[in-house]
Amino acid sequence: MIGERVFLDTAPFVYLIEQKDILGVKARKIFNELLYQESPLITSTITVTEYLVHPIRNNETAHIEVFWQIIDFFNVELLDIDKHIAMEAAKIRAENVHLKGMDSLQLAAAKVAAADVFLTNDIRLKSFNELKIVILQDGSNL
């Protein structure tokens, strides 16, 4: 677990920032564990787009600022979606027809970045067996 590269899907950021229920508590606990373990953290520009839509639409500037502070504080590597990741996403989606385009892009980014773990709260992604998928609501199984 220590030193594992962890790819963060959008949901962990949502729960960490909004702190609305037990998932917020779990997200905070997991982020603290990742910080303590000095795990390299990765996400993609897909996460930026997915997370920021709601705060921008609702003029929640505090949530926007906190998002960027988390990225900086946890030294999260932010991957751009390039043609290599896009091609990998197309392969993933072709082989996993139940996945949505954005999910395929996130999984492809994690694969290309050589992530060991993919942290999400999307149970549908558990069927993707090329990465260790950890579901936030299941607790800390990193």
BALOSE-80836 format. One record per residue: residue in one letter; residue number from 1; x negated, y, z negated of N, C-alpha, C in turn; chain. Coordinates in steps of 0.02 Angstrom, whole numbers, plus 50000, padded with zeros to 5 digits. Layout:
BALOSE-80836
- r | k | n_X | n_Y | n_Z | ca_X | ca_Y | ca_Z | c_X | c_Y | c_Z | c
- A | NUM | X | Y | Z | X | Y | Z | X | Y | Z | A
...
***
This chain:
BALOSE-80836
- r | k | n_X | n_Y | n_Z | ca_X | ca_Y | ca_Z | c_X | c_Y | c_Z | c
- M | 1 | 49959 | 49941 | 50000 | 50000 | 50000 | 50000 | 49956 | 50063 | 50000 | A
- I | 2 | 49905 | 50065 | 49959 | 49862 | 50123 | 49957 | 49825 | 50129 | 50023 | A
- G | 3 | 49827 | 50188 | 50051 | 49793 | 50200 | 50114 | 49833 | 50182 | 50176 | A
- E | 4 | 49892 | 50151 | 50167 | 49934 | 50136 | 50224 | 49959 | 50201 | 50257 | A
- R | 5 | 49959 | 50201 | 50323 | 49984 | 50258 | 50360 | 50060 | 50253 | 50362 | A
- V | 6 | 50094 | 50305 | 50337 | 50167 | 50304 | 50331 | 50197 | 50356 | 50378 | A
- F | 7 | 50240 | 50332 | 50423 | 50277 | 50376 | 50467 | 50342 | 50394 | 50433 | A
- L | 8 | 50357 | 50458 | 50430 | 50418 | 50483 | 50397 | 50470 | 50501 | 50450 | A
- D | 9 | 50526 | 50466 | 50448 | 50582 | 50483 | 50490 | 50614 | 50547 | 50461 | A
- T | 10 | 50666 | 50571 | 50492 | 50697 | 50634 | 50470 | 50733 | 50628 | 50403 | A
- A | 11 | 50767 | 50573 | 50390 | 50807 | 50566 | 50329 | 50768 | 50578 | 50264 | A
- P | 12 | 50708 | 50553 | 50256 | 50672 | 50567 | 50194 | 50664 | 50642 | 50180 | A
- F | 13 | 50653 | 50681 | 50232 | 50648 | 50754 | 50224 | 50715 | 50783 | 50203 | A
- V | 14 | 50769 | 50761 | 50234 | 50836 | 50785 | 50217 | 50850 | 50774 | 50143 | A
- Y | 15 | 50839 | 50713 | 50120 | 50855 | 50697 | 50051 | 50808 | 50732 | 50002 | A
- L | 16 | 50745 | 50738 | 50019 | 50698 | 50772 | 49976 | 50715 | 50845 | 49968 | A
- I | 17 | 50732 | 50878 | 50022 | 50745 | 50950 | 50020 | 50814 | 50966 | 49990 | A
- E | 18 | 50864 | 50928 | 50009 | 50932 | 50944 | 49987 | 50949 | 50919 | 49918 | A
- Q | 19 | 50915 | 50866 | 49893 | 50923 | 50841 | 49825 | 50996 | 50837 | 49802 | A
- K | 20 | 51039 | 50809 | 49844 | 51110 | 50808 | 49828 | 51133 | 50748 | 49787 | A
- D | 21 | 51099 | 50692 | 49791 | 51123 | 50633 | 49756 | 51064 | 50588 | 49738 | A
- I | 22 | 51078 | 50526 | 49724 | 51026 | 50479 | 49703 | 50972 | 50470 | 49757 | A
- L | 23 | 50991 | 50479 | 49820 | 50941 | 50474 | 49873 | 50889 | 50530 | 49870 | A
- G | 24 | 50910 | 50587 | 49845 | 50863 | 50642 | 49834 | 50812 | 50623 | 49781 | A
- V | 25 | 50836 | 50591 | 49728 | 50791 | 50569 | 49674 | 50743 | 50516 | 49701 | A
- K | 26 | 50769 | 50469 | 49740 | 50726 | 50417 | 49769 | 50675 | 50447 | 49817 | A
- A | 27 | 50696 | 50495 | 49857 | 50649 | 50527 | 49903 | 50593 | 50562 | 49865 | A
- R | 28 | 50611 | 50598 | 49813 | 50560 | 50632 | 49773 | 50511 | 50582 | 49743 | A
- K | 29 | 50537 | 50527 | 49717 | 50494 | 50476 | 49687 | 50446 | 50447 | 49739 | A
- I | 30 | 50472 | 50431 | 49798 | 50430 | 50403 | 49851 | 50377 | 50452 | 49874 | A
- F | 31 | 50397 | 50515 | 49885 | 50348 | 50566 | 49905 | 50293 | 50574 | 49852 | A
- N | 32 | 50312 | 50572 | 49789 | 50262 | 50577 | 49735 | 50215 | 50517 | 49736 | A
- E | 33 | 50242 | 50456 | 49748 | 50201 | 50397 | 49753 | 50152 | 50402 | 49812 | A
- L | 34 | 50178 | 50426 | 49868 | 50135 | 50433 | 49927 | 50079 | 50484 | 49915 | A
- L | 35 | 50095 | 50537 | 49879 | 50044 | 50587 | 49863 | 49992 | 50557 | 49816 | A
- Y | 36 | 50015 | 50521 | 49766 | 49970 | 50491 | 49717 | 49924 | 50440 | 49750 | A
- Q | 37 | 49952 | 50401 | 49797 | 49913 | 50349 | 49831 | 49870 | 50377 | 49887 | A
- E | 38 | 49878 | 50441 | 49901 | 49841 | 50473 | 49955 | 49854 | 50439 | 50022 | A
- S | 39 | 49916 | 50418 | 50032 | 49934 | 50386 | 50095 | 49936 | 50438 | 50151 | A
- P | 40 | 49905 | 50424 | 50208 | 49912 | 50469 | 50265 | 49984 | 50470 | 50288 | A
- L | 41 | 50013 | 50529 | 50296 | 50082 | 50537 | 50316 | 50086 | 50566 | 50386 | A
- I | 42 | 50134 | 50541 | 50424 | 50142 | 50560 | 50494 | 50216 | 50571 | 50507 | A
- T | 43 | 50232 | 50618 | 50550 | 50298 | 50625 | 50578 | 50290 | 50654 | 50647 | A
- S | 44 | 50345 | 50666 | 50681 | 50340 | 50693 | 50749 | 50381 | 50757 | 50756 | A
- T | 45 | 50374 | 50788 | 50813 | 50413 | 50848 | 50827 | 50487 | 50831 | 50832 | A
- I | 46 | 50504 | 50768 | 50841 | 50575 | 50748 | 50839 | 50604 | 50763 | 50770 | A
- T | 47 | 50566 | 50749 | 50718 | 50588 | 50763 | 50649 | 50599 | 50838 | 50640 | A
- V | 48 | 50554 | 50878 | 50666 | 50562 | 50951 | 50661 | 50628 | 50971 | 50693 | A
- T | 49 | 50641 | 50948 | 50752 | 50703 | 50965 | 50788 | 50764 | 50941 | 50750 | A
- E | 50 | 50763 | 50877 | 50730 | 50821 | 50848 | 50696 | 50835 | 50883 | 50630 | A
- Y | 51 | 50783 | 50895 | 50590 | 50795 | 50925 | 50525 | 50817 | 50997 | 50529 | A
- L | 52 | 50785 | 51037 | 50572 | 50796 | 51109 | 50571 | 50862 | 51132 | 50602 | A
- V | 53 | 50896 | 51089 | 50639 | 50959 | 51110 | 50670 | 51008 | 51137 | 50618 | A
- H | 54 | 51021 | 51100 | 50566 | 51071 | 51120 | 50516 | 51051 | 51184 | 50479 | A
- P | 55 | 50990 | 51189 | 50453 | 50971 | 51252 | 50420 | 50972 | 51313 | 50466 | A
- I | 56 | 50952 | 51304 | 50528 | 50954 | 51360 | 50574 | 51025 | 51381 | 50588 | A
- R | 57 | 51068 | 51332 | 50601 | 51139 | 51345 | 50616 | 51173 | 51382 | 50558 | A
- N | 58 | 51154 | 51363 | 50496 | 51186 | 51392 | 50437 | 51145 | 51447 | 50403 | A
- N | 59 | 51093 | 51469 | 50439 | 51050 | 51522 | 50413 | 51024 | 51507 | 50343 | A
- E | 60 | 51003 | 51445 | 50333 | 50975 | 51424 | 50268 | 50899 | 51430 | 50271 | A
- T | 61 | 50876 | 51491 | 50267 | 50804 | 51504 | 50276 | 50762 | 51471 | 50221 | A
- A | 62 | 50791 | 51463 | 50162 | 50753 | 51430 | 50108 | 50738 | 51358 | 50127 | A
- H | 63 | 50785 | 51322 | 50158 | 50773 | 51253 | 50179 | 50721 | 51249 | 50234 | A
- I | 64 | 50722 | 51298 | 50278 | 50672 | 51300 | 50332 | 50602 | 51309 | 50302 | A
- E | 65 | 50596 | 51356 | 50256 | 50532 | 51369 | 50223 | 50508 | 51308 | 50184 | A
- V | 66 | 50553 | 51276 | 50147 | 50534 | 51218 | 50107 | 50511 | 51161 | 50153 | A
- F | 67 | 50545 | 51152 | 50209 | 50524 | 51100 | 50256 | 50451 | 51109 | 50276 | A
- W | 68 | 50433 | 51170 | 50297 | 50365 | 51184 | 50318 | 50316 | 51179 | 50260 | A
- Q | 69 | 50338 | 51197 | 50200 | 50295 | 51191 | 50141 | 50280 | 51117 | 50126 | A
- I | 70 | 50329 | 51074 | 50134 | 50319 | 51002 | 50124 | 50270 | 50975 | 50175 | A
- I | 71 | 50279 | 50994 | 50238 | 50233 | 50972 | 50291 | 50161 | 50992 | 50272 | A
- D | 72 | 50152 | 51053 | 50250 | 50086 | 51078 | 50232 | 50059 | 51045 | 50167 | A
- F | 73 | 50101 | 51044 | 50115 | 50079 | 51018 | 50050 | 50058 | 50945 | 50054 | A
- F | 74 | 50097 | 50905 | 50090 | 50082 | 50834 | 50096 | 50034 | 50819 | 50154 | A
- N | 75 | 50012 | 50873 | 50187 | 49965 | 50866 | 50243 | 49991 | 50815 | 50295 | A
- V | 76 | 50055 | 50823 | 50313 | 50087 | 50778 | 50360 | 50061 | 50792 | 50430 | A
- E | 77 | 50036 | 50740 | 50462 | 50014 | 50745 | 50531 | 50076 | 50750 | 50575 | A
- L | 78 | 50079 | 50801 | 50616 | 50137 | 50814 | 50659 | 50119 | 50796 | 50731 | A
- L | 79 | 50150 | 50743 | 50756 | 50136 | 50720 | 50824 | 50182 | 50753 | 50875 | A
- D | 80 | 50152 | 50776 | 50930 | 50191 | 50799 | 50987 | 50213 | 50738 | 51026 | A
- I | 81 | 50271 | 50742 | 51057 | 50294 | 50688 | 51100 | 50263 | 50700 | 51169 | A
- D | 82 | 50218 | 50655 | 51186 | 50185 | 50661 | 51251 | 50209 | 50604 | 51297 | A
- K | 83 | 50180 | 50600 | 51356 | 50204 | 50550 | 51404 | 50189 | 50479 | 51380 | A
- H | 84 | 50135 | 50470 | 51343 | 50119 | 50403 | 51317 | 50172 | 50380 | 51267 | A
- I | 85 | 50191 | 50425 | 51222 | 50244 | 50409 | 51173 | 50310 | 50400 | 51209 | A
- A | 86 | 50325 | 50442 | 51258 | 50387 | 50436 | 51296 | 50392 | 50369 | 51332 | A
- M | 87 | 50337 | 50347 | 51360 | 50336 | 50282 | 51395 | 50347 | 50225 | 51346 | A
- E | 88 | 50314 | 50229 | 51289 | 50323 | 50178 | 51237 | 50395 | 50177 | 51212 | A
- A | 89 | 50425 | 50237 | 51206 | 50496 | 50241 | 51184 | 50542 | 50209 | 51235 | A
- A | 90 | 50527 | 50218 | 51299 | 50568 | 50187 | 51351 | 50564 | 50111 | 51347 | A
- K | 91 | 50505 | 50085 | 51334 | 50497 | 50012 | 51325 | 50536 | 49988 | 51265 | A
- I | 92 | 50530 | 50024 | 51210 | 50566 | 50005 | 51149 | 50641 | 50004 | 51161 | A
- R | 93 | 50665 | 50056 | 51193 | 50737 | 50061 | 51205 | 50761 | 50008 | 51254 | A
- A | 94 | 50720 | 49992 | 51304 | 50738 | 49940 | 51352 | 50744 | 49872 | 51318 | A
- E | 95 | 50704 | 49860 | 51267 | 50704 | 49796 | 51232 | 50752 | 49795 | 51172 | A
- N | 96 | 50775 | 49853 | 51151 | 50819 | 49859 | 51093 | 50877 | 49905 | 51111 | A
- V | 97 | 50925 | 49879 | 51149 | 50978 | 49921 | 51178 | 51021 | 49956 | 51126 | A
- H | 98 | 51021 | 49932 | 51064 | 51061 | 49964 | 51012 | 51030 | 50028 | 50985 | A
- L | 99 | 50967 | 50041 | 51001 | 50933 | 50100 | 50975 | 50951 | 50162 | 51016 | A
- K | 100 | 50956 | 50218 | 50983 | 50967 | 50282 | 51016 | 50900 | 50309 | 51042 | A
- G | 101 | 50904 | 50356 | 51087 | 50843 | 50385 | 51116 | 50797 | 50416 | 51065 | A
- M | 102 | 50824 | 50456 | 51020 | 50782 | 50489 | 50969 | 50750 | 50438 | 50923 | A
- D | 103 | 50787 | 50385 | 50905 | 50758 | 50333 | 50863 | 50701 | 50298 | 50899 | A
- S | 104 | 50710 | 50285 | 50963 | 50657 | 50253 | 51003 | 50595 | 50297 | 51006 | A
- L | 105 | 50605 | 50362 | 51013 | 50548 | 50409 | 51014 | 50512 | 50409 | 50946 | A
- Q | 106 | 50549 | 50407 | 50892 | 50518 | 50406 | 50826 | 50478 | 50342 | 50816 | A
- L | 107 | 50507 | 50286 | 50834 | 50473 | 50222 | 50827 | 50410 | 50219 | 50871 | A
- A | 108 | 50417 | 50245 | 50931 | 50359 | 50247 | 50977 | 50304 | 50290 | 50949 | A
- A | 109 | 50322 | 50348 | 50921 | 50271 | 50392 | 50891 | 50236 | 50356 | 50834 | A
- A | 110 | 50274 | 50320 | 50794 | 50244 | 50283 | 50738 | 50196 | 50229 | 50764 | A
- K | 111 | 50217 | 50193 | 50816 | 50173 | 50142 | 50845 | 50109 | 50172 | 50873 | A
- V | 112 | 50116 | 50224 | 50912 | 50058 | 50256 | 50943 | 50011 | 50283 | 50890 | A
- A | 113 | 50038 | 50307 | 50835 | 49997 | 50334 | 50781 | 49969 | 50280 | 50735 | A
- A | 114 | 49983 | 50217 | 50752 | 49959 | 50160 | 50713 | 49983 | 50163 | 50640 | A
- A | 115 | 50046 | 50181 | 50632 | 50076 | 50182 | 50564 | 50084 | 50111 | 50540 | A
- D | 116 | 50076 | 50102 | 50475 | 50087 | 50037 | 50444 | 50159 | 50030 | 50420 | A
- V | 117 | 50189 | 50087 | 50403 | 50257 | 50088 | 50374 | 50297 | 50142 | 50408 | A
- F | 118 | 50361 | 50129 | 50418 | 50408 | 50178 | 50446 | 50462 | 50188 | 50393 | A
- L | 119 | 50463 | 50247 | 50362 | 50511 | 50263 | 50308 | 50570 | 50299 | 50337 | A
- T | 120 | 50629 | 50271 | 50328 | 50691 | 50297 | 50356 | 50748 | 50282 | 50308 | A
- N | 121 | 50808 | 50302 | 50326 | 50867 | 50277 | 50291 | 50917 | 50248 | 50340 | A
- D | 122 | 50893 | 50235 | 50400 | 50935 | 50208 | 50453 | 50928 | 50131 | 50455 | A
- I | 123 | 50977 | 50097 | 50427 | 50975 | 50024 | 50421 | 50970 | 49991 | 50490 | A
- R | 124 | 50997 | 50022 | 50542 | 50994 | 49993 | 50609 | 50923 | 49982 | 50632 | A
- L | 125 | 50876 | 50019 | 50605 | 50807 | 50013 | 50627 | 50771 | 49953 | 50597 | A
- K | 126 | 50802 | 49920 | 50548 | 50772 | 49861 | 50517 | 50760 | 49805 | 50568 | A
- S | 127 | 50799 | 49805 | 50621 | 50792 | 49752 | 50672 | 50729 | 49761 | 50714 | A
- F | 128 | 50697 | 49819 | 50710 | 50636 | 49831 | 50748 | 50578 | 49798 | 50710 | A
- N | 129 | 50551 | 49745 | 50737 | 50502 | 49706 | 50700 | 50429 | 49721 | 50715 | A
- E | 130 | 50415 | 49774 | 50752 | 50346 | 49791 | 50767 | 50314 | 49836 | 50715 | A
- L | 131 | 50355 | 49859 | 50668 | 50331 | 49901 | 50613 | 50365 | 49877 | 50549 | A
- K | 132 | 50333 | 49890 | 50493 | 50366 | 49878 | 50428 | 50414 | 49935 | 50417 | A
- I | 133 | 50478 | 49920 | 50418 | 50530 | 49971 | 50409 | 50552 | 49970 | 50336 | A
- V | 134 | 50547 | 50028 | 50304 | 50568 | 50035 | 50234 | 50628 | 50082 | 50233 | A
- I | 135 | 50682 | 50058 | 50202 | 50744 | 50096 | 50197 | 50744 | 50133 | 50130 | A
- L | 136 | 50752 | 50198 | 50134 | 50749 | 50241 | 50074 | 50797 | 50219 | 50020 | A
- Q | 137 | 50859 | 50202 | 50038 | 50909 | 50186 | 49988 | 50892 | 50121 | 49951 | A
- D | 138 | 50848 | 50079 | 49980 | 50827 | 50018 | 49947 | 50776 | 50031 | 49892 | A
- G | 139 | 50753 | 50093 | 49887 | 50704 | 50110 | 49836 | 50634 | 50109 | 49866 | A
- S | 140 | 50585 | 50109 | 49822 | 50516 | 50112 | 49844 | 50489 | 50042 | 49856 | A
- N | 141 | 50492 | 50021 | 49918 | 50464 | 49956 | 49937 | 50405 | 49966 | 49984 | A
- L | 142 | 50370 | 50021 | 49974 | 50313 | 50035 | 50018 | 50260 | 49986 | 50002 | A
***
